[in-house]
Amino acid sequence: DGVVEYRSLNPDGKAMIKTAEYLAPHETPTADFPFTLITGRTIFHFHTRTKTGRTPELQQAAPEVWVEISAHDARQHDIADGDMLDVSSPRGTVRAQARVGGIREGVLFLPFHYGYWDTEDPTGEKGERAANELTRTDWDPVSKQPLFKTATATIRRADSGAHR
């Protein structure tokens, strides 16, 4: 049975780490979508913010979606900290404020904590906020976890921040 087999392979009861074969990304940058987009967590929020977004201190710390871009890429595209960008993939667009930072060149980061539950416009017609709308709807065949982590993307400055 599975329990006996597991215990025989793991007598000390600690987590087992298994190696996995490298798989290339489903999408690689192209002329139309030259960036690799990654999504992930931030320190202030959890999942879609249904709880942390209702906590005033956490909501004030990170009230809106942003996109992190490298200083090199920002210079190349005439983007400054605070500019509103349209980040697009083959599946859609998210409008987010630029944060110029230390991220690797050619990579954009969008936190996935933002969506529609707390907006006045739940259809997203005023500019999408959900990073997962830009990623593929697919899942890992072994873990069955969604592959909402990466995509290819392009950017366009929607408008300049207040500093310009």
C-alpha positions in Angstrom: 0.0 0.0 0.0 1.1 3.7 -0.5 1.8 4.4 3.2 4.1 1.4 3.6 6.0 2.2 0.4 6.4 5.9 1.4 7.7 5.0 4.8 10.1 2.5 3.4 11.5 5.2 1.1 11.5 7.8 3.7 12.0 6.3 7.2 12.9 9.6 8.9 9.6 11.1 7.9 11.1 14.3 6.4 10.1 15.8 3.1 11.4 14.0 0.0 12.9 16.2 -2.7 12.8 14.7 -6.1 14.6 16.0 -9.2 12.7 16.9 -12.2 13.7 17.1 -15.8 14.1 20.7 -17.2 11.3 21.7 -19.5 11.6 24.8 -21.6 9.0 27.5 -21.1 5.8 27.2 -23.1 6.5 30.6 -24.6 9.8 32.3 -25.4 10.1 36.0 -26.2 9.6 37.1 -29.8 9.7 40.4 -31.7 6.0 41.0 -30.8 6.3 39.9 -27.2 10.0 40.6 -26.3 9.7 40.3 -22.5 9.4 37.3 -20.2 6.6 38.0 -17.7 6.7 36.4 -14.3 4.0 36.6 -11.7 4.3 36.1 -8.0 3.6 37.0 -4.4 4.4 40.2 -2.5 5.1 40.6 1.2 1.9 42.6 1.8 -0.8 40.3 0.3 -2.0 36.7 0.1 -3.6 35.2 -3.0 -6.3 37.5 -4.3 -6.4 39.8 -1.3 -9.9 38.8 -0.2 -8.6 39.0 3.4 -5.4 41.1 3.2 -7.1 43.6 1.0 -9.6 44.2 3.9 -6.8 44.9 6.4 -6.2 48.7 6.2 -2.5 48.6 6.9 -1.8 45.9 4.2 -4.2 47.5 1.7 -2.5 50.9 2.2 1.0 49.4 1.8 0.1 48.0 -1.6 -3.3 49.2 -2.8 -2.8 48.8 -6.6 -1.1 46.4 -9.0 2.3 47.4 -10.3 4.8 46.1 -12.8 8.5 45.9 -12.0 10.9 46.6 -14.9 14.7 46.9 -15.0 16.3 50.3 -15.2 17.9 49.3 -18.5 14.6 48.3 -20.1 12.9 51.4 -18.7 15.5 53.6 -20.3 15.2 51.7 -23.6 11.4 52.3 -23.6 11.4 55.9 -22.1 9.6 54.7 -19.0 10.0 56.3 -15.6 9.0 55.2 -12.2 5.3 55.8 -11.8 4.3 55.7 -15.4 1.2 53.7 -16.2 2.0 50.8 -18.5 -0.1 48.4 -20.5 1.5 45.0 -20.1 0.1 42.7 -22.8 0.5 39.0 -23.6 -1.2 37.0 -26.4 -4.1 36.6 -23.9 -4.8 40.1 -22.7 -3.6 43.4 -21.1 -3.1 44.6 -17.5 -2.6 48.3 -16.8 -0.1 48.8 -14.0 2.1 51.5 -12.6 5.8 51.1 -13.4 8.3 50.4 -10.7 11.8 50.7 -12.0 14.0 48.3 -10.1 16.7 45.7 -9.9 14.9 43.0 -11.8 16.8 41.2 -14.6 16.8 42.8 -18.0 14.1 41.4 -20.3 11.9 40.4 -17.4 8.7 42.0 -16.1 7.1 41.1 -12.7 3.4 41.5 -11.9 2.0 40.5 -8.5 -1.0 38.2 -8.9 -2.9 39.5 -5.9 -5.1 42.0 -7.8 -8.3 41.2 -9.6 -11.8 42.6 -9.7 -13.5 41.8 -6.3 -12.7 45.2 -4.8 -13.0 47.5 -7.8 -15.9 49.7 -8.8 -15.8 48.2 -12.3 -15.9 44.4 -11.8 -15.7 43.9 -15.6 -12.2 45.3 -15.7 -13.1 47.7 -18.6 -11.1 50.5 -17.0 -8.0 48.5 -17.3 -7.4 44.9 -16.3 -5.6 44.2 -13.0 -5.4 40.4 -12.9 -1.9 39.1 -13.8 -3.2 35.6 -14.3 -5.3 36.8 -17.2 -2.0 37.2 -19.1 -0.7 33.7 -18.5 -1.6 30.4 -20.1 -4.6 28.4 -18.8 -2.7 25.1 -18.4 -1.6 22.9 -15.5 1.3 20.7 -14.5 0.5 17.1 -15.5 1.9 15.7 -12.2 0.9 18.2 -9.5 -2.1 19.5 -11.3 -1.1 23.0 -10.2 -2.0 25.8 -12.7 0.9 27.2 -14.7 0.0 30.9 -13.9 3.7 31.8 -13.5 5.1 33.0 -16.8 4.2 34.3 -20.2 5.7 36.5 -22.9 4.8 40.1 -22.9 5.2 43.5 -24.4 4.7 47.0 -22.8 3.4 50.3 -23.9 3.3 53.5 -21.8 -0.4 54.3 -21.2 0.4 57.7 -19.6 3.1 59.4 -17.7 3.3 59.5 -13.9 2.9 62.7 -12.0 6.7 63.2 -11.9 7.0 64.0 -15.7 
